[in-house]
């Protein structure tokens, strides 16, 4: 495809071969589209980022206070992290990703938002499994074990049922979500992206641990299907004891 397609990098990972690609679709103009594939599966595309941005905006709009300490689970192409940093109340942002290749893409500026994240001294990358750190006693910050956060924004699996790896299923239980909630301050917010419609069973699990549980449907135009598509952002607030 010549200049219309470029494979920027491809590396092995614990989950399989992960590939960063850039392409242009003439019908959509001169816009560069960045895509990440895991094996044969598309993980993410810069074509559709509305809900990733909404994850940060909705989660932080729900979060009270100033000088917010925030965790983003899943770096991806950086859209949730970049949207979070646009909120002036954010004082510190930890971006947790299990794939060091994805972190390096950003550190090396191979994806457009890498330069933005690297230039903001509020942002720090943490190489590790979000799911393991979420249920650990030490929590998300290796430099300050036990630190409490004001918001945790998660975008890793496609949904609580469509998982990148079967082992992730244990996170979406009352036990694991409860362990994660330990790392939120009282009144802190947990928000999560999903590719699927609102999941009442998952929301019922959230209600056993959180208050103000909601599911916001985010609509956006899909030019490939020539129709509106939707994602979901789940929202929940830690109980104040």
C-alpha positions as CSV (number, residue, x, y, z in Angstrom):
1,X,0.0,0.0,0.0
2,X,3.0,2.3,0.0
3,X,2.6,5.4,2.0
4,X,-1.0,4.4,2.9
5,X,0.3,1.7,5.3
6,X,3.2,1.3,7.6
7,X,4.0,-1.3,10.3
8,X,5.9,0.8,12.8
9,X,6.8,-2.0,15.3
10,X,6.0,-5.5,16.2
11,X,7.2,-7.3,19.4
12,X,6.5,-10.5,21.3
13,X,4.7,-10.2,24.6
14,X,3.3,-12.4,27.3
15,X,-0.1,-12.1,25.5
16,X,1.2,-12.7,22.0
17,X,2.7,-10.6,19.2
18,X,1.8,-6.9,19.6
19,X,1.9,-4.7,16.6
20,X,1.7,-0.9,16.0
21,X,0.5,0.2,12.6
22,X,-0.2,3.5,10.8
23,X,-2.4,3.8,7.8
24,X,-4.5,6.2,5.8
25,X,-7.9,5.6,4.2
26,X,-8.2,8.0,1.2
27,X,-12.0,8.3,1.7
28,X,-11.4,9.7,5.2
29,X,-8.8,12.3,4.1
30,X,-5.2,12.9,5.2
31,X,-5.6,11.7,8.7
32,X,-3.1,9.2,10.0
33,X,-4.9,6.3,11.8
34,X,-2.8,4.4,14.4
35,X,-3.8,0.9,15.3
36,X,-2.6,-1.7,17.8
37,X,-3.1,-5.4,17.2
38,X,-2.5,-8.3,19.5
39,X,-2.0,-11.4,17.3
40,X,-4.8,-11.2,14.8
41,X,-7.1,-9.2,17.1
42,X,-7.5,-5.4,16.9
43,X,-6.9,-3.9,20.4
44,X,-7.4,-0.2,19.6
45,X,-7.6,2.4,16.9
46,X,-7.2,6.2,16.9
47,X,-10.3,6.2,14.7
48,X,-12.5,5.6,17.7
49,X,-11.4,7.4,20.9
50,X,-14.6,9.2,22.0
51,X,-15.3,6.8,24.8
52,X,-11.7,6.6,25.9
53,X,-11.8,10.4,26.4
54,X,-15.2,10.2,28.0
55,X,-13.7,7.6,30.5
56,X,-11.4,10.3,31.8
57,X,-13.9,13.2,31.6
58,X,-16.8,11.4,33.2
59,X,-14.7,9.8,35.9
60,X,-13.0,13.0,36.9
61,X,-16.1,15.2,36.7
62,X,-17.5,12.8,39.3
63,X,-14.4,13.1,41.5
64,X,-14.5,15.7,44.2
65,X,-11.5,17.8,45.4
66,X,-8.3,19.4,44.2
67,X,-4.8,18.1,43.6
68,X,-6.2,14.8,42.4
69,X,-4.1,11.6,42.3
70,X,-5.3,9.4,39.5
71,X,-4.5,5.9,38.1
72,X,-5.1,5.0,34.5
73,X,-5.2,1.2,33.9
74,X,-4.2,0.5,30.3
75,X,-2.0,2.9,28.4
76,X,-3.2,2.0,24.9
77,X,-2.7,4.9,22.5
78,X,-2.7,7.3,25.4
79,X,-6.1,9.0,24.8
80,X,-7.5,8.4,28.4
81,X,-4.3,9.6,30.0
82,X,-4.0,12.7,27.8
83,X,-7.7,13.5,28.5
84,X,-7.1,13.2,32.2
85,X,-4.1,15.5,32.1
86,X,-6.3,18.2,30.5
87,X,-8.1,18.4,33.8
88,X,-6.2,21.1,35.8
89,X,-7.2,19.4,39.1
90,X,-5.1,16.4,38.3
91,X,-1.8,16.7,40.3
92,X,-0.4,13.2,39.6
93,X,-1.2,10.5,37.0
94,X,0.1,7.0,37.1
95,X,-0.4,5.0,33.9
96,X,-0.2,1.3,34.5
97,X,0.4,-1.1,31.6
98,X,1.6,-4.7,31.6
99,X,3.2,-4.4,28.2
100,X,6.6,-2.7,28.3
101,X,6.5,-2.5,24.5
102,X,3.5,-0.1,24.7
103,X,5.2,2.1,27.3
104,X,8.3,2.2,25.1
105,X,6.2,3.3,22.1
106,X,5.2,6.3,24.1
107,X,8.6,7.0,25.6
108,X,10.1,6.9,22.1
109,X,7.4,9.1,20.5
110,X,6.3,6.4,18.1
111,X,2.6,7.3,18.8
112,X,1.4,10.9,18.6
113,X,0.4,11.3,22.2
114,X,3.6,9.9,23.6
115,X,5.2,13.4,23.3
116,X,2.3,15.0,25.1
117,X,2.5,12.5,28.0
118,X,6.3,12.6,28.2
119,X,6.3,16.4,28.4
120,X,3.9,16.5,31.4
121,X,5.7,16.1,34.7
122,X,2.5,15.0,36.4
123,X,2.5,11.8,34.3
124,X,4.5,8.6,35.2
125,X,4.4,5.2,33.6
126,X,4.2,2.1,35.7
127,X,5.2,-1.2,34.1
128,X,3.1,-3.9,35.8
129,X,-0.2,-5.8,35.7
130,X,-3.0,-3.5,36.7
131,X,-5.0,-6.5,37.9
132,X,-2.2,-7.8,40.2
133,X,-1.5,-4.3,41.6
134,X,-5.2,-3.7,42.2
135,X,-5.5,-6.6,44.6
136,X,-2.1,-6.2,46.3
137,X,-1.6,-4.6,49.6
138,X,1.1,-2.2,48.3
139,X,-1.2,-0.8,45.5
140,X,-0.3,1.0,42.3
141,X,2.7,3.2,43.1
142,X,6.0,1.2,43.6
143,X,7.6,4.4,45.0
144,X,4.9,4.9,47.7
145,X,3.3,1.6,48.7
146,X,-0.2,2.0,50.1
147,X,-0.8,5.4,48.5
148,X,-4.5,6.3,48.2
149,X,-5.9,7.7,44.9
150,X,-8.9,9.9,44.1
151,X,-9.8,8.1,40.9
152,X,-9.0,4.9,39.1
153,X,-9.8,4.8,35.4
154,X,-9.7,1.4,33.7
155,X,-9.6,0.5,30.0
156,X,-8.0,-2.9,29.4
157,X,-10.5,-5.7,28.6
158,X,-13.2,-5.3,26.0
159,X,-15.8,-5.7,28.7
160,X,-16.3,-7.6,32.0
161,X,-17.1,-10.6,29.9
162,X,-15.0,-10.1,26.8
163,X,-11.5,-10.5,28.2
164,X,-8.0,-10.2,26.8
165,X,-7.0,-13.1,28.9
166,X,-9.1,-15.6,30.9
167,X,-7.1,-14.9,34.1
168,X,-8.6,-11.3,34.1
169,X,-12.0,-12.7,35.0
170,X,-11.2,-12.9,38.7
171,X,-10.9,-9.1,38.8
172,X,-14.6,-8.5,38.1
173,X,-15.7,-10.1,41.4
174,X,-16.8,-8.6,44.6
175,X,-13.6,-9.8,46.3
176,X,-11.2,-8.3,43.9
177,X,-13.1,-5.1,43.3
178,X,-13.2,-4.7,47.1
179,X,-9.4,-5.1,47.3
180,X,-9.0,-2.5,44.5
181,X,-11.3,-0.1,46.4
182,X,-8.9,-0.2,49.4
183,X,-6.6,2.0,47.2
184,X,-9.2,4.7,46.7
185,X,-9.8,7.4,49.3
186,X,-13.3,7.6,50.8
187,X,-15.5,9.1,48.1
188,X,-13.0,8.3,45.4
189,X,-14.2,7.2,42.0
190,X,-13.8,4.0,40.0
191,X,-14.6,4.3,36.2
192,X,-14.3,1.7,33.6
193,X,-14.6,1.5,29.8
194,X,-16.5,-1.3,28.0
195,X,-17.2,-2.1,24.4
196,X,-20.5,-3.7,25.3
197,X,-23.8,-2.3,26.5
198,X,-24.5,-1.7,30.2
199,X,-24.1,-4.9,32.1
200,X,-26.7,-5.2,34.9
201,X,-25.0,-8.1,36.6
202,X,-21.7,-6.3,36.8
203,X,-23.4,-3.1,38.1
204,X,-25.1,-5.2,40.8
205,X,-21.6,-6.4,41.9
206,X,-20.4,-2.8,41.9
207,X,-23.4,-1.8,44.1
208,X,-22.2,-4.2,46.8
209,X,-19.1,-2.1,47.3
210,X,-19.8,1.4,45.9
211,X,-22.5,4.1,45.7
212,X,-23.7,6.3,42.9
213,X,-23.2,3.4,40.4
214,X,-24.1,4.3,36.9
215,X,-23.5,3.3,33.3
216,X,-23.2,6.0,30.6
217,X,-23.6,5.1,27.0
218,X,-21.2,7.0,24.7
219,X,-22.2,7.3,21.1
220,X,-20.0,8.0,18.1
221,X,-20.1,7.8,14.3
222,X,-18.5,4.7,12.8
223,X,-17.6,5.5,9.2
224,X,-16.8,1.8,8.4
225,X,-20.4,0.9,9.2
226,X,-21.9,4.2,8.3
227,X,-23.9,4.4,11.5
228,X,-23.7,5.3,15.2
229,X,-21.8,2.9,17.5
230,X,-21.7,2.9,21.3
231,X,-19.4,2.1,24.2
232,X,-20.2,2.2,27.9
233,X,-18.5,3.9,30.8
234,X,-19.2,2.5,34.2
235,X,-19.0,4.9,37.2
236,X,-18.9,4.1,40.9
237,X,-18.0,6.0,44.1
238,X,-16.3,4.5,47.1
239,X,-18.5,4.5,50.2
240,X,-17.6,7.1,52.9
241,X,-17.5,5.3,56.2
